[in-house]
Amino acid sequence: MTERQNKLQKYAAPALEKGLDILEFLSLTDTRPTLSQLATGIGRSKNEIFRMVIVLEERGYIRREEGEYFALTDKLSAVAAKRSNNSKMVEIAGPFLSRLADETGMSNHMSVLEDNQFLVIASTPVSQNYGLSVQVGYRFDFFGTSAGLCFLSEFQRSQDRIALLSRNQPTLSIAAFSDYDQHVKNVQQDGYAVLPNPEAMSIREMSAPIRHVQTGSTIAAVTIPYFSTDENANSISKVAAHLLEEVGKLQEKIALTIPAIRMNNFRYAQND
């Protein structure tokens, strides 16, 4: 046995291997197998794969059809497409976000909506001795954030926005939703919104939406976090002007480079 084979054996993950075997088999077959046929196809017993099939079904990667037949869903393709779009946006946004950081002297980050949470896909620090920055890969909740307001601003009617929030945050009160919803008009009128960070009230976050010109869908938000000080308060209008300028240029570049994409899970939730 080679050194590579020894390493592979040492770090083997049997459960993962079963899951991958199932997905690969379903991707290659033209028929929809039963559990028994699926087990035979990958050289395992029904008992070996039963739990993995349940997990893959619950996570939306496979579906069970009438007659206990199994088939792949399009989730794998959707995940791959989303990753591709995210990578393209990060590449395109780099120069714009860097220029924004230089112009404002403040860090910024770009986030997209995934499963009703935000995922930071790009983060641009500043060259000063200190600043606020967020790591790429960081996830944060939708509700209560200025980035969340950017996505809600697509909807013109307050009742539609509150209905969507209620479905995705069922434990929060209508009063809390209504208070948050009052800030949506700031994005609709001014193109950006400012809110305290939900976890650190001394930090303010200014966010502006990135919309795809062809679809009008909000595909990301650019956020500038900053400390709530008198000095920063005096420069807020200049920071906002730089933010809107760079976001506008970025939107134009994305429209020319990336085909019409739908990345806003919230937008289509009302039609489920």
HELIX and SHEET records of a PDB file:
HELIX    1   1 GLU A    3  LYS A   10  1                                   8    
HELIX    2   2 PRO A   14  LEU A   28  1                                  15    
HELIX    3   3 LEU A   35  GLY A   41  1                                   7    
HELIX    4   4 LYS A   46  GLU A   58  1                                  13    
HELIX    5   5 LYS A   75  THR A  104  1                                  30    
HELIX    6   6 SER A  146  LEU A  152  1                                   7    
HELIX    7   7 SER A  158  ASN A  168  1                                  11    
HELIX    8   8 ILE A  174  ASP A  181  1                                   8    
HELIX    9   9 VAL A  184  ASP A  190  1                                   7    
HELIX   10  10 ASP A  230  ASN A  234  1                                   5    
HELIX   11  11 ILE A  236  THR A  257  1                                  22    
HELIX   12  12 ASN A  265  ASN A  271  5                                   7    
SHEET    1   A 2 ILE A  62  GLU A  65  0                                        
SHEET    2   A 2 TYR A  69  LEU A  72 -1                                        
SHEET    1   B 6 ARG A 139  ASP A 141  0                                        
SHEET    2   B 6 GLN A 117  THR A 124 -1                                        
SHEET    3   B 6 ASN A 108  GLU A 114 -1                                        
SHEET    4   B 6 THR A 218  PHE A 227 -1                                        
SHEET    5   B 6 ALA A 200  ARG A 211 -1                                        
SHEET    6   B 6 ALA A 193  ASN A 197 -1                                        
END                                                                             
